[in-house]
């Protein structure tokens, strides 16, 4: 299933272990602000060492944007 959602929905899917592949875009645009939304909510981790890692990562360029995709390491 392809899900395009906000931080709350995406975080909930990660928390439930329902994500197997990630595709994200990085754009050379800074929005920022004190009330800026996070890309992914959920429980998160206390230490970087405990974070989810990706395998079989690929990067493609679309104009000025980058698409990064990979599968969750188990």
PDB file of N, CA, C and O in Angstrom, chain B, residues numbered from 101:
ATOM      1  N   UNK B 101       0.848  -1.147   0.000  1.00  0.00           N
ATOM      2  CA  UNK B 101       0.000   0.000   0.000  1.00  0.00           C
ATOM      3  C   UNK B 101       0.907   1.227   0.000  1.00  0.00           C
ATOM      4  O   UNK B 101       1.902   1.262   0.724  1.00  0.00           O
ATOM      5  N   UNK B 102       0.580   2.205  -0.783  1.00  0.00           N
ATOM      6  CA  UNK B 102       1.292   3.481  -0.807  1.00  0.00           C
ATOM      7  C   UNK B 102       0.556   4.451   0.100  1.00  0.00           C
ATOM      8  O   UNK B 102      -0.653   4.643  -0.034  1.00  0.00           O
ATOM      9  N   UNK B 103       1.285   5.058   1.019  1.00  0.00           N
ATOM     10  CA  UNK B 103       0.670   6.030   1.928  1.00  0.00           C
ATOM     11  C   UNK B 103       1.422   7.343   1.809  1.00  0.00           C
ATOM     12  O   UNK B 103       2.641   7.392   1.976  1.00  0.00           O
ATOM     13  N   UNK B 104       0.697   8.389   1.523  1.00  0.00           N
ATOM     14  CA  UNK B 104       1.267   9.731   1.541  1.00  0.00           C
ATOM     15  C   UNK B 104       0.511  10.482   2.624  1.00  0.00           C
ATOM     16  O   UNK B 104      -0.674  10.782   2.474  1.00  0.00           O
ATOM     17  N   UNK B 105       1.191  10.778   3.697  1.00  0.00           N
ATOM     18  CA  UNK B 105       0.481  11.401   4.809  1.00  0.00           C
ATOM     19  C   UNK B 105       1.355  12.391   5.542  1.00  0.00           C
ATOM     20  O   UNK B 105       2.497  12.651   5.163  1.00  0.00           O
ATOM     21  N   UNK B 106       0.795  12.929   6.588  1.00  0.00           N
ATOM     22  CA  UNK B 106       1.526  13.849   7.435  1.00  0.00           C
ATOM     23  C   UNK B 106       2.267  13.107   8.528  1.00  0.00           C
ATOM     24  O   UNK B 106       2.260  11.877   8.582  1.00  0.00           O
ATOM     25  N   UNK B 107       2.905  13.874   9.395  1.00  0.00           N
ATOM     26  CA  UNK B 107       3.733  13.318  10.451  1.00  0.00           C
ATOM     27  C   UNK B 107       3.011  12.374  11.397  1.00  0.00           C
ATOM     28  O   UNK B 107       3.582  11.371  11.825  1.00  0.00           O
ATOM     29  N   UNK B 108       1.767  12.680  11.726  1.00  0.00           N
ATOM     30  CA  UNK B 108       1.021  11.837  12.678  1.00  0.00           C
ATOM     31  C   UNK B 108       0.716  10.476  12.059  1.00  0.00           C
ATOM     32  O   UNK B 108       0.949   9.445  12.690  1.00  0.00           O
ATOM     33  N   UNK B 109       0.200  10.463  10.835  1.00  0.00           N
ATOM     34  CA  UNK B 109      -0.117   9.196  10.170  1.00  0.00           C
ATOM     35  C   UNK B 109       1.150   8.375   9.941  1.00  0.00           C
ATOM     36  O   UNK B 109       1.177   7.183  10.247  1.00  0.00           O
ATOM     37  N   UNK B 110       2.195   8.998   9.406  1.00  0.00           N
ATOM     38  CA  UNK B 110       3.432   8.267   9.138  1.00  0.00           C
ATOM     39  C   UNK B 110       4.043   7.717  10.425  1.00  0.00           C
ATOM     40  O   UNK B 110       4.496   6.573  10.453  1.00  0.00           O
ATOM     41  N   UNK B 111       4.061   8.522  11.492  1.00  0.00           N
ATOM     42  CA  UNK B 111       4.591   8.056  12.767  1.00  0.00           C
ATOM     43  C   UNK B 111       3.815   6.872  13.311  1.00  0.00           C
ATOM     44  O   UNK B 111       4.402   5.943  13.865  1.00  0.00           O
ATOM     45  N   UNK B 112       2.504   6.900  13.156  1.00  0.00           N
ATOM     46  CA  UNK B 112       1.665   5.787  13.618  1.00  0.00           C
ATOM     47  C   UNK B 112       1.981   4.505  12.866  1.00  0.00           C
ATOM     48  O   UNK B 112       2.005   3.426  13.458  1.00  0.00           O
ATOM     49  N   UNK B 113       2.221   4.614  11.569  1.00  0.00           N
ATOM     50  CA  UNK B 113       2.557   3.434  10.774  1.00  0.00           C
ATOM     51  C   UNK B 113       3.925   2.869  11.171  1.00  0.00           C
ATOM     52  O   UNK B 113       4.088   1.652  11.257  1.00  0.00           O
ATOM     53  N   UNK B 114       4.899   3.736  11.412  1.00  0.00           N
ATOM     54  CA  UNK B 114       6.207   3.272  11.888  1.00  0.00           C
ATOM     55  C   UNK B 114       6.072   2.612  13.253  1.00  0.00           C
ATOM     56  O   UNK B 114       6.639   1.543  13.480  1.00  0.00           O
ATOM     57  N   UNK B 115       5.324   3.238  14.171  1.00  0.00           N
ATOM     58  CA  UNK B 115       5.142   2.680  15.523  1.00  0.00           C
ATOM     59  C   UNK B 115       4.516   1.288  15.473  1.00  0.00           C
ATOM     60  O   UNK B 115       4.853   0.420  16.278  1.00  0.00           O
ATOM     61  N   UNK B 116       3.602   1.080  14.522  1.00  0.00           N
ATOM     62  CA  UNK B 116       2.907  -0.206  14.415  1.00  0.00           C
ATOM     63  C   UNK B 116       3.720  -1.238  13.621  1.00  0.00           C
ATOM     64  O   UNK B 116       3.275  -2.374  13.456  1.00  0.00           O
ATOM     65  N   UNK B 117       4.893  -0.858  13.133  1.00  0.00           N
ATOM     66  CA  UNK B 117       5.721  -1.795  12.367  1.00  0.00           C
ATOM     67  C   UNK B 117       5.154  -2.125  11.002  1.00  0.00           C
ATOM     68  O   UNK B 117       5.406  -3.208  10.474  1.00  0.00           O
ATOM     69  N   UNK B 118       4.391  -1.211  10.422  1.00  0.00           N
ATOM     70  CA  UNK B 118       3.723  -1.476   9.150  1.00  0.00           C
ATOM     71  C   UNK B 118       4.459  -0.914   7.936  1.00  0.00           C
ATOM     72  O   UNK B 118       3.953  -0.992   6.816  1.00  0.00           O
ATOM     73  N   UNK B 119       5.637  -0.354   8.145  1.00  0.00           N
ATOM     74  CA  UNK B 119       6.397   0.232   7.035  1.00  0.00           C
ATOM     75  C   UNK B 119       7.496  -0.733   6.632  1.00  0.00           C
ATOM     76  O   UNK B 119       8.261  -1.205   7.473  1.00  0.00           O
ATOM     77  N   UNK B 120       7.572  -1.026   5.336  1.00  0.00           N
ATOM     78  CA  UNK B 120       8.673  -1.856   4.858  1.00  0.00           C
ATOM     79  C   UNK B 120       9.563  -1.120   3.863  1.00  0.00           C
ATOM     80  O   UNK B 120      10.723  -1.490   3.681  1.00  0.00           O
ATOM     81  N   UNK B 121       9.033  -0.080   3.215  1.00  0.00           N
ATOM     82  CA  UNK B 121       9.824   0.694   2.267  1.00  0.00           C
ATOM     83  C   UNK B 121       9.539   2.175   2.476  1.00  0.00           C
ATOM     84  O   UNK B 121       8.404   2.571   2.741  1.00  0.00           O
ATOM     85  N   UNK B 122      10.578   2.980   2.355  1.00  0.00           N
ATOM     86  CA  UNK B 122      10.464   4.429   2.521  1.00  0.00           C
ATOM     87  C   UNK B 122      10.909   5.102   1.230  1.00  0.00           C
ATOM     88  O   UNK B 122      11.948   4.766   0.662  1.00  0.00           O
ATOM     89  N   UNK B 123      10.116   6.045   0.783  1.00  0.00           N
ATOM     90  CA  UNK B 123      10.502   6.909  -0.330  1.00  0.00           C
ATOM     91  C   UNK B 123      10.280   8.334   0.149  1.00  0.00           C
ATOM     92  O   UNK B 123       9.167   8.707   0.521  1.00  0.00           O
ATOM     93  N   UNK B 124      11.332   9.118   0.140  1.00  0.00           N
ATOM     94  CA  UNK B 124      11.212  10.500   0.604  1.00  0.00           C
ATOM     95  C   UNK B 124      11.917  11.424  -0.370  1.00  0.00           C
ATOM     96  O   UNK B 124      12.861  11.022  -1.050  1.00  0.00           O
ATOM     97  N   UNK B 125      11.460  12.644  -0.432  1.00  0.00           N
ATOM     98  CA  UNK B 125      12.046  13.637  -1.320  1.00  0.00           C
ATOM     99  C   UNK B 125      12.712  14.726  -0.494  1.00  0.00           C
ATOM    100  O   UNK B 125      12.192  15.157   0.535  1.00  0.00           O
ATOM    101  N   UNK B 126      13.857  15.155  -0.961  1.00  0.00           N
ATOM    102  CA  UNK B 126      14.580  16.255  -0.337  1.00  0.00           C
ATOM    103  C   UNK B 126      14.656  17.369  -1.364  1.00  0.00           C
ATOM    104  O   UNK B 126      15.096  17.161  -2.495  1.00  0.00           O
ATOM    105  N   UNK B 127      14.226  18.543  -0.961  1.00  0.00           N
ATOM    106  CA  UNK B 127      14.183  19.674  -1.867  1.00  0.00           C
ATOM    107  C   UNK B 127      15.032  20.810  -1.287  1.00  0.00           C
ATOM    108  O   UNK B 127      15.068  20.982  -0.069  1.00  0.00           O
ATOM    109  N   UNK B 128      15.705  21.575  -2.121  1.00  0.00           N
ATOM    110  CA  UNK B 128      16.535  22.666  -1.628  1.00  0.00           C
ATOM    111  C   UNK B 128      15.708  23.900  -1.253  1.00  0.00           C
ATOM    112  O   UNK B 128      15.944  25.003  -1.746  1.00  0.00           O
ATOM    113  N   UNK B 129      14.732  23.678  -0.367  1.00  0.00           N
ATOM    114  CA  UNK B 129      13.849  24.742   0.090  1.00  0.00           C
ATOM    115  C   UNK B 129      13.793  24.674   1.612  1.00  0.00           C
ATOM    116  O   UNK B 129      13.547  23.607   2.175  1.00  0.00           O
ATOM    117  N   UNK B 130      14.015  25.786   2.271  1.00  0.00           N
ATOM    118  CA  UNK B 130      13.932  25.835   3.730  1.00  0.00           C
ATOM    119  C   UNK B 130      12.634  26.546   4.103  1.00  0.00           C
ATOM    120  O   UNK B 130      12.419  27.695   3.717  1.00  0.00           O
ATOM    121  N   UNK B 131      11.772  25.864   4.851  1.00  0.00           N
ATOM    122  CA  UNK B 131      10.505  26.458   5.275  1.00  0.00           C
ATOM    123  C   UNK B 131      10.633  26.914   6.725  1.00  0.00           C
ATOM    124  O   UNK B 131      10.418  28.088   7.029  1.00  0.00           O
ATOM    125  N   UNK B 132      10.982  25.991   7.621  1.00  0.00           N
ATOM    126  CA  UNK B 132      11.262  26.317   9.021  1.00  0.00           C
ATOM    127  C   UNK B 132      10.102  26.971   9.760  1.00  0.00           C
ATOM    128  O   UNK B 132       8.945  26.889   9.347  1.00  0.00           O
ATOM    129  N   UNK B 133      10.443  27.612  10.850  1.00  0.00           N
ATOM    130  CA  UNK B 133       9.452  28.273  11.695  1.00  0.00           C
ATOM    131  C   UNK B 133       9.229  27.508  12.977  1.00  0.00           C
ATOM    132  O   UNK B 133       9.392  26.289  13.015  1.00  0.00           O
ATOM    133  N   UNK B 134       8.859  28.214  14.023  1.00  0.00           N
ATOM    134  CA  UNK B 134       8.639  27.591  15.330  1.00  0.00           C
ATOM    135  C   UNK B 134       7.507  26.580  15.323  1.00  0.00           C
ATOM    136  O   UNK B 134       7.494  25.664  16.145  1.00  0.00           O
ATOM    137  N   UNK B 135       6.567  26.730  14.418  1.00  0.00           N
ATOM    138  CA  UNK B 135       5.419  25.821  14.377  1.00  0.00           C
ATOM    139  C   UNK B 135       5.481  24.882  13.175  1.00  0.00           C
ATOM    140  O   UNK B 135       4.463  24.319  12.772  1.00  0.00           O
ATOM    141  N   UNK B 136       6.660  24.714  12.608  1.00  0.00           N
ATOM    142  CA  UNK B 136       6.813  23.828  11.446  1.00  0.00           C
ATOM    143  C   UNK B 136       6.508  22.394  11.854  1.00  0.00           C
ATOM    144  O   UNK B 136       6.896  21.945  12.933  1.00  0.00           O
ATOM    145  N   UNK B 137       5.814  21.689  10.984  1.00  0.00           N
ATOM    146  CA  UNK B 137       5.458  20.295  11.228  1.00  0.00           C
ATOM    147  C   UNK B 137       6.655  19.389  10.973  1.00  0.00           C
ATOM    148  O   UNK B 137       7.457  19.649  10.076  1.00  0.00           O
ATOM    149  N   UNK B 138       6.771  18.330  11.761  1.00  0.00           N
ATOM    150  CA  UNK B 138       7.774  17.304  11.508  1.00  0.00           C
ATOM    151  C   UNK B 138       7.295  16.410  10.376  1.00  0.00           C
ATOM    152  O   UNK B 138       6.093  16.252  10.163  1.00  0.00           O
ATOM    153  N   UNK B 139       8.235  15.832   9.658  1.00  0.00           N
ATOM    154  CA  UNK B 139       7.887  14.919   8.579  1.00  0.00           C
ATOM    155  C   UNK B 139       7.356  13.596   9.076  1.00  0.00           C
ATOM    156  O   UNK B 139       6.579  12.933   8.389  1.00  0.00           O
ATOM    157  N   UNK B 140       7.777  13.203  10.287  1.00  0.00           N
ATOM    158  CA  UNK B 140       7.364  11.917  10.837  1.00  0.00           C
ATOM    159  C   UNK B 140       7.247  12.033  12.348  1.00  0.00           C
ATOM    160  O   UNK B 140       8.221  12.355  13.029  1.00  0.00           O
ATOM    161  N   UNK B 141       6.072  11.775  12.864  1.00  0.00           N
ATOM    162  CA  UNK B 141       5.844  11.828  14.310  1.00  0.00           C
ATOM    163  C   UNK B 141       6.047  10.462  14.934  1.00  0.00           C
ATOM    164  O   UNK B 141       6.976   9.737  14.578  1.00  0.00           O
ATOM    165  N   UNK B 142       5.191  10.122  15.848  1.00  0.00           N
ATOM    166  CA  UNK B 142       5.278   8.822  16.505  1.00  0.00           C
ATOM    167  C   UNK B 142       6.139   8.856  17.749  1.00  0.00           C
ATOM    168  O   UNK B 142       6.508   9.924  18.236  1.00  0.00           O
ATOM    169  N   UNK B 143       6.459   7.664  18.263  1.00  0.00           N
ATOM    170  CA  UNK B 143       7.236   7.557  19.497  1.00  0.00           C
ATOM    171  C   UNK B 143       8.676   8.009  19.324  1.00  0.00           C
ATOM    172  O   UNK B 143       9.254   8.603  20.235  1.00  0.00           O
ATOM    173  N   UNK B 144       9.254   7.738  18.178  1.00  0.00           N
ATOM    174  CA  UNK B 144      10.656   8.072  17.967  1.00  0.00           C
ATOM    175  C   UNK B 144      11.566   7.198  18.814  1.00  0.00           C
ATOM    176  O   UNK B 144      11.126   6.186  19.360  1.00  0.00           O
ATOM    177  N   UNK B 145      12.821   7.579  18.927  1.00  0.00           N
ATOM    178  CA  UNK B 145      13.796   6.835  19.710  1.00  0.00           C
ATOM    179  C   UNK B 145      14.571   7.817  20.586  1.00  0.00           C
ATOM    180  O   UNK B 145      14.655   9.008  20.284  1.00  0.00           O
ATOM    181  N   UNK B 146      15.130   7.301  21.667  1.00  0.00           N
ATOM    182  CA  UNK B 146      15.928   8.150  22.551  1.00  0.00           C
ATOM    183  C   UNK B 146      17.361   8.280  22.065  1.00  0.00           C
ATOM    184  O   UNK B 146      18.011   9.299  22.301  1.00  0.00           O
ATOM    185  N   UNK B 147      17.862   7.238  21.379  1.00  0.00           N
ATOM    186  CA  UNK B 147      19.247   7.245  20.911  1.00  0.00           C
ATOM    187  C   UNK B 147      19.293   6.966  19.415  1.00  0.00           C
ATOM    188  O   UNK B 147      18.519   6.156  18.905  1.00  0.00           O
ATOM    189  N   UNK B 148      20.187   7.627  18.723  1.00  0.00           N
ATOM    190  CA  UNK B 148      20.340   7.401  17.286  1.00  0.00           C
ATOM    191  C   UNK B 148      20.640   5.933  17.005  1.00  0.00           C
ATOM    192  O   UNK B 148      20.212   5.396  15.984  1.00  0.00           O
ATOM    193  N   UNK B 149      21.363   5.291  17.891  1.00  0.00           N
ATOM    194  CA  UNK B 149      21.696   3.872  17.711  1.00  0.00           C
ATOM    195  C   UNK B 149      20.449   2.994  17.636  1.00  0.00           C
ATOM    196  O   UNK B 149      20.498   1.900  17.073  1.00  0.00           O
ATOM    197  N   UNK B 150      19.337   3.457  18.194  1.00  0.00           N
ATOM    198  CA  UNK B 150      18.092   2.695  18.196  1.00  0.00           C
ATOM    199  C   UNK B 150      17.184   3.025  17.011  1.00  0.00           C
ATOM    200  O   UNK B 150      16.084   2.483  16.905  1.00  0.00           O
ATOM    201  N   UNK B 151      17.630   3.898  16.131  1.00  0.00           N
ATOM    202  CA  UNK B 151      16.783   4.329  15.020  1.00  0.00           C
ATOM    203  C   UNK B 151      16.643   3.238  13.963  1.00  0.00           C
ATOM    204  O   UNK B 151      17.465   2.325  13.884  1.00  0.00           O
ATOM    205  N   UNK B 152      15.591   3.345  13.154  1.00  0.00           N
ATOM    206  CA  UNK B 152      15.397   2.422  12.043  1.00  0.00           C
ATOM    207  C   UNK B 152      16.436   2.726  10.974  1.00  0.00           C
ATOM    208  O   UNK B 152      16.718   3.891  10.691  1.00  0.00           O
ATOM    209  N   UNK B 153      16.992   1.709  10.395  1.00  0.00           N
ATOM    210  CA  UNK B 153      17.988   1.859   9.336  1.00  0.00           C
ATOM    211  C   UNK B 153      17.394   1.347   8.032  1.00  0.00           C
ATOM    212  O   UNK B 153      16.513   0.487   8.028  1.00  0.00           O
ATOM    213  N   UNK B 154      17.889   1.888   6.932  1.00  0.00           N
ATOM    214  CA  UNK B 154      17.443   1.451   5.615  1.00  0.00           C
ATOM    215  C   UNK B 154      18.524   0.619   4.943  1.00  0.00           C
ATOM    216  O   UNK B 154      19.715   0.825   5.174  1.00  0.00           O
ATOM    217  N   UNK B 155      18.096  -0.324   4.108  1.00  0.00           N
ATOM    218  CA  UNK B 155      19.005  -1.122   3.286  1.00  0.00           C
ATOM    219  C   UNK B 155      18.584  -0.939   1.831  1.00  0.00           C
ATOM    220  O   UNK B 155      17.496  -0.441   1.543  1.00  0.00           O
ATOM    221  N   UNK B 156      19.452  -1.344   0.932  1.00  0.00           N
ATOM    222  CA  UNK B 156      19.189  -1.204  -0.506  1.00  0.00           C
ATOM    223  C   UNK B 156      18.717   0.209  -0.846  1.00  0.00           C
ATOM    224  O   UNK B 156      17.695   0.402  -1.504  1.00  0.00           O
ATOM    225  N   UNK B 157      19.482   1.181  -0.383  1.00  0.00           N
ATOM    226  CA  UNK B 157      19.142   2.592  -0.561  1.00  0.00           C
ATOM    227  C   UNK B 157      19.521   3.042  -1.972  1.00  0.00           C
ATOM    228  O   UNK B 157      20.592   2.712  -2.482  1.00  0.00           O
ATOM    229  N   UNK B 158      18.621   3.798  -2.582  1.00  0.00           N
ATOM    230  CA  UNK B 158      18.928   4.403  -3.876  1.00  0.00           C
ATOM    231  C   UNK B 158      18.571   5.888  -3.834  1.00  0.00           C
ATOM    232  O   UNK B 158      17.684   6.313  -3.094  1.00  0.00           O
ATOM    233  N   UNK B 159      19.280   6.654  -4.640  1.00  0.00           N
ATOM    234  CA  UNK B 159      19.056   8.099  -4.722  1.00  0.00           C
ATOM    235  C   UNK B 159      18.911   8.463  -6.193  1.00  0.00           C
ATOM    236  O   UNK B 159      19.735   8.084  -7.025  1.00  0.00           O
ATOM    237  N   UNK B 160      17.848   9.208  -6.499  1.00  0.00           N
ATOM    238  CA  UNK B 160      17.636   9.686  -7.866  1.00  0.00           C
ATOM    239  C   UNK B 160      17.407  11.186  -7.822  1.00  0.00           C
ATOM    240  O   UNK B 160      16.874  11.722  -6.850  1.00  0.00           O
ATOM    241  N   UNK B 161      17.811  11.842  -8.876  1.00  0.00           N
ATOM    242  CA  UNK B 161      17.631  13.282  -8.958  1.00  0.00           C
ATOM    243  C   UNK B 161      16.473  13.599  -9.897  1.00  0.00           C
ATOM    244  O   UNK B 161      16.366  13.021 -10.978  1.00  0.00           O
ATOM    245  N   UNK B 162      15.617  14.510  -9.482  1.00  0.00           N
ATOM    246  CA  UNK B 162      14.511  15.016 -10.292  1.00  0.00           C
ATOM    247  C   UNK B 162      14.626  16.530 -10.298  1.00  0.00           C
ATOM    248  O   UNK B 162      14.108  17.197  -9.401  1.00  0.00           O
ATOM    249  N   UNK B 163      15.295  17.074 -11.294  1.00  0.00           N
ATOM    250  CA  UNK B 163      15.567  18.507 -11.296  1.00  0.00           C
ATOM    251  C   UNK B 163      16.461  18.840 -10.113  1.00  0.00           C
ATOM    252  O   UNK B 163      17.547  18.277  -9.975  1.00  0.00           O
ATOM    253  N   UNK B 164      16.009  19.755  -9.257  1.00  0.00           N
ATOM    254  CA  UNK B 164      16.775  20.112  -8.059  1.00  0.00           C
ATOM    255  C   UNK B 164      16.461  19.210  -6.870  1.00  0.00           C
ATOM    256  O   UNK B 164      17.154  19.273  -5.854  1.00  0.00           O
ATOM    257  N   UNK B 165      15.438  18.378  -6.975  1.00  0.00           N
ATOM    258  CA  UNK B 165      15.007  17.524  -5.866  1.00  0.00           C
ATOM    259  C   UNK B 165      15.715  16.166  -5.910  1.00  0.00           C
ATOM    260  O   UNK B 165      16.112  15.684  -6.971  1.00  0.00           O
ATOM    261  N   UNK B 166      15.860  15.569  -4.729  1.00  0.00           N
ATOM    262  CA  UNK B 166      16.418  14.222  -4.622  1.00  0.00           C
ATOM    263  C   UNK B 166      15.354  13.290  -4.069  1.00  0.00           C
ATOM    264  O   UNK B 166      14.624  13.648  -3.144  1.00  0.00           O
ATOM    265  N   UNK B 167      15.266  12.098  -4.634  1.00  0.00           N
ATOM    266  CA  UNK B 167      14.402  11.054  -4.097  1.00  0.00           C
ATOM    267  C   UNK B 167      15.298   9.994  -3.478  1.00  0.00           C
ATOM    268  O   UNK B 167      16.166   9.437  -4.150  1.00  0.00           O
ATOM    269  N   UNK B 168      15.090   9.718  -2.205  1.00  0.00           N
ATOM    270  CA  UNK B 168      15.835   8.685  -1.491  1.00  0.00           C
ATOM    271  C   UNK B 168      14.856   7.574  -1.156  1.00  0.00           C
ATOM    272  O   UNK B 168      13.807   7.832  -0.566  1.00  0.00           O
ATOM    273  N   UNK B 169      15.181   6.344  -1.522  1.00  0.00           N
ATOM    274  CA  UNK B 169      14.308   5.226  -1.196  1.00  0.00           C
ATOM    275  C   UNK B 169      15.135   4.080  -0.632  1.00  0.00           C
ATOM    276  O   UNK B 169      16.312   3.919  -0.955  1.00  0.00           O
ATOM    277  N   UNK B 170      14.499   3.301   0.207  1.00  0.00           N
ATOM    278  CA  UNK B 170      15.157   2.142   0.789  1.00  0.00           C
ATOM    279  C   UNK B 170      14.169   1.319   1.592  1.00  0.00           C
ATOM    280  O   UNK B 170      13.050   1.751   1.870  1.00  0.00           O
ATOM    281  N   UNK B 171      14.608   0.127   1.957  1.00  0.00           N
ATOM    282  CA  UNK B 171      13.775  -0.802   2.723  1.00  0.00           C
ATOM    283  C   UNK B 171      14.227  -0.829   4.173  1.00  0.00           C
ATOM    284  O   UNK B 171      15.419  -0.707   4.453  1.00  0.00           O
ATOM    285  N   UNK B 172      13.301  -0.985   5.084  1.00  0.00           N
ATOM    286  CA  UNK B 172      13.601  -1.062   6.516  1.00  0.00           C
ATOM    287  C   UNK B 172      14.421  -2.320   6.789  1.00  0.00           C
ATOM    288  O   UNK B 172      14.029  -3.418   6.395  1.00  0.00           O
ATOM    289  N   UNK B 173      15.567  -2.156   7.471  1.00  0.00           N
ATOM    290  CA  UNK B 173      16.370  -3.315   7.880  1.00  0.00           C
ATOM    291  C   UNK B 173      15.651  -4.012   9.009  1.00  0.00           C
ATOM    292  O   UNK B 173      15.073  -3.363   9.881  1.00  0.00           O
ATOM    293  N   UNK B 174      15.683  -5.329   8.996  1.00  0.00           N
ATOM    294  CA  UNK B 174      15.023  -6.083  10.057  1.00  0.00           C
ATOM    295  C   UNK B 174      16.022  -6.604  11.040  1.00  0.00           C
ATOM    296  O   UNK B 174      15.648  -7.266  12.008  1.00  0.00           O
TER     297      UNK B 174
END
